C-alpha cells in the first residue's frame, strides 16, 4: 500500500512540475511545417486530428463509449495550394507580411493596369471604366484616409461587389488578419498594407485558388469516466487553424494550439486523478470556418445534451499574465462567483474578468440549446492573432500552470 501511495505521489508531483513544458511541446508540434497551419492544404487539419487521437491514446483517454475517437463531417472551403505573388512594377511584396489574399478570392493571373476608385465617385468611376472597355484592369480602393468605420465597411462592400468584374487591391493601415474562405469570387481581392503600397503603372498578380467541395473534417472526442456518470462535464476547444495562403503559413500557436495544450494537460491530470463527474473532451475542427465542428456536434451529439452539467470551452491560452476573461460570466453568475472565489483562494491569476455572451467560439451553439457554458480566453502579452506571427516561439504561455490549476479546482468543485 505504501508503495502504491508513493508511486501515485510521484506521478502527481511530476504532473505538477511539467505541464508548461508539456504544453510547449504540443505547440512546437502542432505549429510545425508538417501540419501546414492545421488547415485545408497539405492535409494539415487531418494530420492534426490524427496527432490528437494518438495523444489521447498515449495519455489514456478512451473514446466515448460505443463510438470511435472521430466524428466525421464535411463543408466547402476555398484554398490556395500554390504559391501566390503580387508585384507593384518591379517590387515583389511578401505574402502574409505585406499583403493578404482575401480567403474567398478567385483566380487572377496576369499583369494589370491599376485604376483608383473613389468612395465618393464610385458609380461614375465604374461607369467610365466600363465604357473604356479596359480588360486588363485592376481596381485600387484606398481606405487609408477614411475615418468612419461605417464608411470603411460600405467601401469594402463595394470592393467585394466589384470582384464580379475586376481584381481588386484594397489598401489599408489596419492589421492584416486572415480567415477561411467558404465561397469563391470571380476575381481576387488583395489587401496591401498602406506602408507597403506605392502607386504603380503595372501590377502583376499570380493567384490560383482551388475550391474544395465537401472537404472532409473530423471532431476528436475522448472520455474519462468519473465517479458519477449521470451528468458530464464537457471540455472543448478547437484544433484547426487557417492553414496556408500559398507559401505563407499561419501557425496558430495562441489560436488555438495553446487551448489544445490546455485540454490535453487536463486530460493528463484526470487520467491520474479520477474526476467527480465523467469528462467528455471534444477537440473541434472547423471553428475558423464558422464554428462548423461544434455546430455539427450539437446537431449530431454522441449523447443527450441535457446530460451536460457544465461546458468549459478554452480558446487562446497563450498568455494569462494579466488574467482571464470569462464569456457568459454574466449569464451564469453562480458559476462565475465560484471561479472567482477559487482564484482568490489559490492566488492563481491577477484578474478573472466576466463578460456577456458572444458568438465567436465553440461554446456558442451549446449555449443556444441551454447548456450552461463558459468560454475562457487569456489576457496578456501574447497579441498575435490570425497572422503569420502567431508562432510557438512568440507564445509565452505565461501563467499556463496557474490557469490549469484554477480549471482543475473549478471542475473538482462542481
N, C-alpha and C positions, 0 to 999 in steps of 0.2 A: 504493500500500500504506500509506504514512504517513497519507494522508487517511482511509482506511478505519479504521485503528487509532485515529486521533484522534476520529472520529465515535463509534466503539464506546466509547472512554473517556468522552466527553461524556455519552453515553446512560446509562452506568453511574453517572457522577457525579450526574446528575440524579435517577436512581433512588434513590441513597443519601441524597440530601437531602430527597426529597419524600414519603416513604411515610406518615408520620404525618398530613401534610396530606391526602394521598390518602385515607387511612382515615377522617379526619374528614368528608370529602366523601361517602363511602359511608354513614356513619352519618346524616348530615344528610338524605340522600336517602331511605334506607330507613325512617327513623323519622318521616318527614313524614306529614301527614294523608292525602296521596294514597294511601299504602299501607295505611292503616287498621289498623295493627298487624300487618300480614302474616298475617292470619287469615282467617276464613271469612265475613265480611260485606264488602260493597262491593268484591268481587273482589280483596281485599288480597293474599292469597298468590299469586294468579295474576299480578297486576301485578308483584309482586316477582320471580317466576320469569322473566317477560319482560324485566325490567330486567337480570337476571343473564345471560341469553342475549346481550343487547345488549352487556353489559360484556365477556363472553368474546370476542365478535366484535371489539370495539374494541381489546382487548389483543392479539389474535392467537391466541387459544386455539381450536383446532379441536374439532369434535365427535369422539367416539370413532369410529374407522374403521368405516364401514359403518352408522353409526347417526346419528340426529338428536341435538340437544342435550337433548331432553326424554325422560324415561321416565314415562309416564302410568300412574296407578292411582287407586283410589277408596277411600274409607271414609266411614262415617256420622259426623255431627257435630251437636251441639246449638248453636244460635246465638241471639243476641239483637240482631236488626237494628233494633228500635225502642227509643226512649228508655225507661229504667227509672226508677221512682220509689218511694221509701219515705218515709213521713211518720209521725212519732210525735206524735199530736194535731196541733198546728199547726206543728211543727218539721220542715222538709224536710231530709233528710240528703243528703250529696254522694256520688254514685256513685263507687266506686273509692278514695275518701278516707275516708269514714265507714263504708262498708259494701261488701260484695261479694255478688252473687247467685251461689249455687253454680252451676257451669257445667252441671250436669245438671238444673237446675230446670225445672219445668213451669209452665204458665200460671196466674197468680194475679192477679186484678184485683178490687179492692173494698176496703171498709172492714171491719176485723175487730176483735173484742174479744180482747185478749190474756189468756191463761191460763198461769200459771207451772207448769212441770213439774219436779219434784224428782227427782234421780238416785236418792234413797233410797226414794221412794214412787211410782215411775213407774207401776207396774201399777195401784195404787189410784187415782192421779190420772186415768189414761186411762179406767179403768172408770167412774169418777164422771162424767167428761166425756161419755162415750158415753151414759150413762143420762140426762144432762141434755138430750140432743137439741139441742145447740148446732150450728148450721150455719154461722155466720159467726164462726168462732173461729180464732185463730192461736196456736200454742203457743210459749212462750218457754222455751228451755233456756239457763240462765245458768251458764257454765262458769268464771266468774271465781274462785270460791272453792275449786275443785277443784285439788288439788296433784299428785296422782298422774297420770302420763302415761297409764298403762293405764286408769285410771278415766275420764279425759277421752275417750280413744278409744272406750270402751264407751258412754259417754254420747252421743257423737257418732253412733255407730251406731244408737242408739235414736232420735235426731233424724232421721236419714236414713230409718229404717223408718217413722217417723210421717208422712213426706210422702205416704204412701199415702192418708192420711185428712185431713190438715190442712196448711196452710202453716206454716212454721217460722221463728222468729227464734232464731239462735244467737248468744249474747253472749259475747265473748271478749276478753282483753287481748293475744292473740297477734297478730303481724304479719299483715296481710292479704296473701294470695298467691293469685293467680288461676290457673286451669287451663283445659283444654279439655274440654268435655263430650262423652261418647260415647253417652249414653243420655238419656232424659227422664223425670224423676219425674212423679207425678200433680200435685204442687203444688210451690211454690217453697221453697227453703231459703236464708235470707238471714243472712249473718254480719255482725253490727254490732260495731264496736269498743266495748269497755267504757266508755271515757270519752265516747262519743257516745250511749250508750243511757241514757234516763231512762224510768222507768215511765210508761206512757201508758194512758189509758182507751180510746183508739181508735188503731189502726194502719192506715194506708191504703197499699195496695200496687198498683203497676202494672208487671207483668212479663208480656211476651208473646213467648215464645221461638218459634223456627222450627227444627224438626228436619229436617236435610237428609240424605237417604239417598243413598249413592253419590256423595258430593261429589268432584269431580274435582280431583286433585292431580298434581304433576309434580316429579320429581327433575331437577336440571340437571347434566349431565355433560360435562366437557371433557377434552381430551387434548393433551399436549405431548410430541412424540416426543423420545426420548433417544438416546444413543449405543448403549445396549443395550436390546433390546426383548423379551428372553425373560422378563424379570421386570419388574413395575411397582411404583413407589412410589405409593400411593394417599393423597390428601389429602382429608379430609372435614370437613364441618361443616353445621349446619342453618341455613336461611334463614327458616323460618316462625317465627311467634310466636303470641301469644294473641289477637290481633285486638282486637275491641271488645266491651264489655258495655254495650249501649245507647249512651249518649253518652260513656261512659268508654273511652278508648283506652289500650292497653298498647303503648308504642313498641318495646320490646325492643332497646335500644341495646347494653347489655352482653350480653344474651342474645337473639339471638346475631348482631346486625349487626356487632359487633366481630370475631367469628370469620369472618364473610363477608369483611370488610375484610382480614383476615389472609390468607385464601386467595387473594383477588384480588391482593394485594400479592406473594405468592409466584408467582402466575401471571405477573404483570408481569416479575418478575425472570427467570424461566426461559424466557420468550419472547425475552429478550435474551441469556441465558446457557444454552446447551443443556445439559440435565441428563445425568448419567451414565446413569440409568435413565429410561425413559419415565414420565411422570407422568399419572395419572388424577385429575382433580379433581372431586369429587362434592359438590354442594350439595343437601342433603336437605330436603324438606318433611316435614310430619307428625311431626316429633320431639316437639313438645309434646303431640301426641295419643297418644303411647305408642310412639315410635320407628317409626312406620308406614313412613316412606320408606326408612329403612335396612333394615328387615325385608323390605320388598318387593324391594329391590335384591339382597339376599343370596339371596332365593328365586328371583330372575329376573336373574341377573348378565349384564352385557354381555360377560363373558369368564370363563374358569375362575378361581375364587378362588385356586386353587393358584399362579396366576401372580403373586400379590401377595407381594413381598419384605417390605414393611412398610407398615402403615397408620398415619397420623398424623391423629387427629381433634382439632379445636380447637373449644372451646365456652366462651364467657365469656373474652374477651380484653380486657376493659375497662380494667384497670389491673394492671400487674405491678410496682408499686412495692415489694412485698415478695417478688416472685419468682413461680414457677410450681409447680403440683402436677402430678405425672405419674401418672395412673391406669395400673395394670399395670406400674409401675416394679418392683414386687416379683416380677412374673411373668416379666419379661424383663430380668434383671439386667445382662446383657451390653450391651444397648442403653441401659439407664439409665446405666451407668457411662460409656459413650461420650458421652451427652448431658451428664452432669455434668462430665466432663473438658473438653469443648468450651466449656462455660460458664465454667469456671475459667480456661481459656486465653484466652478472649476478654474476660473480666471483664464479662460482659453483665448478669447478674442477681444480687441478693444471696442467692438461695436457689433451688435446684432440689430439690424435695421429692418423695419417692416415696410411692406409696400402692398398696394392693392392688386387686383387681378391683372394679368397680362395674357396675350395670346401667342407669345414668341418662343415657347419651348414645349417639351413633350408632356408636361403636366396638363396642358390646356384641354384636350378632349376628354380626359378623365374628369377634370373639374366640371365640365359641361354636363356630365352624367350624374353629378352629385357626389363623386368620390372626394373625400377630404384630402387635399393635396397642398404641398409646398413645393415651390421651385426656388432653389437656393443657388445664388452665384456670389463669387467673392469680389471684394473691393481691395485694390492695392496697386502695386507698382507695375503690373502687367497690363498694358493698354493695347497690345496688338490684337486685331480683330478683323477677320475676313481679308487678310492681306498676306503677302509673301514673307512678312517679318514674324509671323506667328510660329516661331520655331521652338524646338525643345531648349536650345541654348538660351533663348530670350525669355524663358518661362521659369521664374524663380521658385515657384511652389512655396513661397513664404507662408508660414503657419499651417502648412498642409496637415501635419500631425495633430495640431490643435483642433482644426475643423473635423478631422476624423474622430478624435476623442469626443467632441461635442455631439457628433452624429450617433456615436455608439451609446452615449448617455441617453440621448433622446429616444432612440429605438428601445433601449432597455427599460425606460420608464413609461413606455406606452401602456 
